[in-house]
Amino acid sequence: MAGMIQSRPAGFPSEEGLSLENGEDASVKDVLAQALLAWYERHARTLPWRIGPKWRRAGVKPDPYRVWLSEVMLQQTTVKAVGEYFAAFTARWPDMMAFAAAPEQDVMAAWAGLGYYSRARNLVACARRVAEDYGGMMPRKAEDLAKLPGIGPYTSASIAAIAFDEPVPVVDGNVERVVSRLFAIDRPLPQAKSEIRETLRPLVPQDRPGEFAEAMMDLGATICSPKRPACALCPLNMMCRAHGEQREEAYPVKAPKRAKAKKFAGAFVALRGDGKILLSRRPPKGLLGGMSEVPTGPWQESPVTQMPTPPLSAPWRKIAPQVSHIFTHIDLKVTIWQAALPSDTPAPEGFWWHDLENLKDAGLPTVMAKIVEAAIPGATKARATR
């Protein structure tokens, strides 16, 4: 929300905005951290994986396992979507050693619906590495965390800062937006990621880096939103160059989006008379790797005009309409063939029959659930409302 800049108290920079290249460096850093943390103490979000300011003051420490699990789940996923999954995972696998002992397929099935399924495989690999090499206790430093499977620069920094109070910059999409606006960084994303991280680094306080990281993320999620940011409520508005220019929504600058690749596939929904549906498993590598699926033909660049090779002989009939599903870089359209089979029909090698009434236990990814629902309306209702 654009508006006039208010008068600045001592220690705040001039109307040109925040700068760390002048004699105000120390005071600017201190005032920013103090203002942000004071705001966070009043307005911190209550999240199931978070130890809030009140409990931190009482000496309660964040559980590194819960921090790690939540941060991986939250990648490319909303807080709202993650809550139920986080509760289910921590109830089933309450600590790192329990998770490390979990069969990978159980984790993949529990993950179904969260997307980006390589994250689930990496979770298992990471937990097993921590169990084997560190006795179930996660390393405390970001540089050591980054050596674990599935843990990149953001996740390693977030675990190190939030769980172990290492003063490292934690930069997710929300923080990118806050820092880009504070400093009016005009280099487009994603090229600007390293600049944003290094710009944030000297601002991280030594005494409360974990809460500072959580405060920055909360500020971006609740105040410094992509559209119509609530600048009047922002504790840093008097330090913000973008606000001073009344150009908040111009930042962060984003490179033009790359066009999604178009892919086409055929899928087979076979239902036996006893209410069981034929399933298979995708190859371990690649998109949806290792996940359960209805039998599916190869993904191709041209529309499917003829039925692919079916998994077994049956009176297949094509149904309409097609199912569309959008991945990060792929727009997939699936043509569906359906068949009804006798109850005693055996599953071909590499396939199995699964009870349709317990479809949610199959761990189907979202696109496969869409295919089943298109062929058998109502089949995924229980799964959608769990």
N, C-alpha and C positions, 0 to 999 in steps of 0.2 A: 504494500500500500504506500504509494508515494506521498510525500508530505514535506513540510518545512522542517529544517534541522533545528532542534532545540538548542538552547545555550548549553555549552559544555562545561562540566566541572573540571577542576584542576586535574591534570594528568591525562585528559583526553586529547587526541590530536585535533588539528585544525580541520576546517570544512573540506579540505582536499582529501580527507579520509585517513585511513590507517596506513602507517608506513613503519617499517623496521630498519630504515636506512638513514636515520637521523639521530640526534641526541636524545630523543624521547624513548629509545628502545626499551629500557628497563621499566619505565613507568607505564608505557603503553601495554607491555606484556602483563604487568601486575594488575592494572586496572581492568583489562579485558578478562583475565582469568577470574578476578574477584567478582566482577559483574555477572559473568556467565554462571559461576558456581552458586552465587547468591540466588540467582533466578532458578537454577536447577533444584536447590534445596526446597523451594516453594512449589515447583511445578513438575518435578520428575514424574515420568510415566510409571505406573505400577505394572510391571511385567513379570510373568511367572519365573523367569530365569534371572531376575535382577535382585541384587541386594541394594535397597534404596539408601538415601543419605541418612535417614534416622537409624537404620540398622548398622550402617558402617560406623556411625558415631558411637554406637554401643559395642563396637569391636567385632561384629559379625563379618566374616570374610567371604567373598564370592567363591563358589565351588568351580574350579577350573573345568571340570567335566561338563557342567551345565552351561558354562560360558561357551566352551568349544561347540557343544551340540547345538545350542541356539544360534550361534553365529553362522555355522554351516547351513542350518535350516533356513536362515533369513536371507541367504544369498539369492537374489532374483525372486524373492518371495515376500509377501506382506506379513506384517506382525499378526494381523487378524487370522491369516491362513495358517500360520505356524503354531499358534497357541494349543490347539487340540492335539496336533501331532507331538509337540514337545511333552505335553502331559502324558500321552500314551507311551512314548519312548521311555521317559524317566520312571514311569510306573513299572514298565516291563524290564528295563535295564537300568537300575538306579545308580550305577557307578561305572567307572571305566572298565574294571575287570569283568563285570557282568556283561557289558557290551562287547568286550573283546572275545568272549566265549560264545556269542550269538552266531548261529549259522547265517551266512550271507543272504540266503534266500529268505529267511525270516525278516531280516532287516529290509530287504528290497520290497517285500510284500507290505510291510508296515509303512514304508516310504511312499507307496503308490498314491499318486495324486499331488505330490509336492513338486514334481517335475525335476529336470536336470538330474537324471538318475545316476550319473557318474558320481555325484556327491555322496550318494548312499554307499556305493562300493568303496569310495575313498574313506568314508567314515569307518567302515569295518577294517580296512587296511591300516588306518591310522591307530585305531584302538588296539589292534594286535601288536603294532610296533611299540606303542607306549607300554603295553603289558609286558612285552618281551624284553625291551631295552631299558625301560625306566621303572619297572615294578608297578606299573599302573599309575604313576605320578607324572603329570605332564611337565616338560621342561619349563623353566621360568622365564627364559629370555626369548625375545622375538626371533633372533637369528637361529636359535636351536629349534624353535617351533616350526620355522619355515622349511626345515629339512624333512618334516613329517609328510606322509601322503595326504594330498588334498588340501594342504594349508599353504596359502599364498601370502603375499605381502599384507593384504588387509586383515585376513584372519589371524595371522601370527601376531600382528600388532595389537589387534583387539583383545586377544587372549592375554598377551603379556601385560597390556595396560590395565584391563579391567580386573583380571584375576590376580595379577602379581604386582601391580602398580609400577611397572617399568615406564619411564617417561618417554614414550615413543608416540609419534603422530598416528592417529587412527582415522582413516579416510574412507568412508563409504559414500554412496550417492548423496545422502543428506549433507554430509560434511563438505563434499565437493561444492555443493550449491552455496553453503554458508561462506566458505573461504573465497570462492570466486566472486561473491558479491562484496565481501568485506574489502577485498583488494582490487576489485574491478579487473580481474584477470581475463584478458581478451583472447588468449590462446584457446582454440577449440578443444573440447574433449573428443576422443580420449587422450590426445597428445599432451594435454595440460595436467594429467594425473600426477606426474612426478613433480611438476612445478608447485602444484597445490600442496603436495605432501611436504616439500621442503619449505614452503611458505609457512605451513602450520607448525613445523618442528620447533622453532624457537618460542612459540607461544605456549607450549605444553608445560604446565607447572610441575615442579619436582615433587611437591608434597601430595597432590591429589590427581595424578594423571588418569587414573581409571574413571573417576567421576567427571573429569574434564572431557574425556572421550564420550561418555554417555550423555553429558550435557550438550555437547556439540551435535550429536545425533538427534537428541530430542528437540533441540532448537530447529534443526532442519525439517524434522518430521511434523512439528506442530505449529511453528511460527513462520520460518523461512521457507514456505512452500513454493512449488514451481510456479503456480499462478496465484495472483493476488495475495502476496505475503502480508502477514499482519505486522507490518513494520512498527506501528505505533506501540505494540506490545513487546517489541524486541529489546532485550537488555543491551544490545550492542548497536542500536540504530544510530547513535551519535558518532560511532566509529566507522560506519559503513560507507565506502565510497559510492557503491551503486545506489544507496539510498540518498546520498548527497546529490547525486546526478539525477535522481528520480528516474532511474533506469533499472530498477531491480530485476524485471523480467528479461532483461537483455543478457543476464548471466545465470548460469554458466553458458558460454558459447559452445554450441554443438556442431560437429561436422555433419554434412548432409548424410541422411540415412542411406545405407546400402540396400538396394532392392533385394527382397527375399527370393531365394531360388524356389521354383515351382516343381513339385514332385507329385507323382501319381502312383497309385498302387491298387491292387485288388485284394480283397479279404474274404474269408469264408467263415460263415457262422453256421455250424452244424449242431443241431439239437436232437438228442435222442428222446425216445418216448418216455423214458424214466426221469426226464428233466435235467439231464446232464449235457453240458456244452463242451465241445472239443477245444482244447487249448494246447499251446506249445510254448517254447521259450526262445526268445531272440538270442542271437549270438552274443557272447560276453562283451565284445568290443563294439563301439559305435553308438549311435543314438538309440536310446532305450535299451542299451546293452544289458543282457541278463534278465530282462523283465518278462513276465508272462504275457502272452498275446493270443488272440484268435489267429489261426493260420493265415498268413499274409504272403502275397507274392512279392517279388522284388520291387523296390521303389525306383521309378524310372522318370525320365524327363518329358516323356510324351504321354498324352491321355491314354488310359487303358480302354482299348476297343474290343479286345477279346479276352475271354476268361483265362487267367493264368492256370498253371498246372494245379489241380486241387489236391488236398491232402489224402483224399480217399474217394472211391466211386460213390456217387450219390445223385439224386435228382435235383441238381443245383438249378436255382432260378435267380436271376438278377433282380434286385429290388431298387427302388428309388426312394428318396434322392441320395446323392452321394454325401459322404461325411467330409467336412472340411476341418482341418486342425492346423493351427499356426504355432510353429516352434520359433525359436529365436531367429534363425536364419532360413527357415524352410516353411513354405506354404504347401501343405499336403492335402490332396484330394483322394478319397478312397471310394472305389466302386465295390459294392458288396454283393456277394452271392450267398444264398441261404438254402439250407436243406434240412428236412426232417428225416430221421433215421430210426430203425427199430431199436428197442432197448438193449438187445444183446449184441449190437454192433461193436466189435473190438476197436480199440484205438490203434492206429498205425504206430510203428516204432518211432519213438521220440515225441509222441503226443500223449495226452491223457484226457480223460473225461472228468469234468468238474461239476459239482452240484450247483445248478443255477441259483438255488435258494441261498447259497452261501458264496455268492459271487464276490462279495467284498473280501473274502479270505484269499482270493486268487491273486491279489496284488496287481490287478490290471492297471497300467498307466491310463491317463485320461483319454487319450485318443482311442484306445482299445475299448474302454467303457462306452465311448460314444458310438462305436461301431456296433457293439452288442445292443445298445439301446435302440439304435436305428432299425435293427433287424427284429428285436424282441422288445417292443415298447413296455416299459415298466420294470424291465429286468434289473436295472441298476438303481432303482428307487431307494432300496435299503442302504446301498453304498453311498448314495448322495446325501443321505440325511444322518449318517453316523456321526 
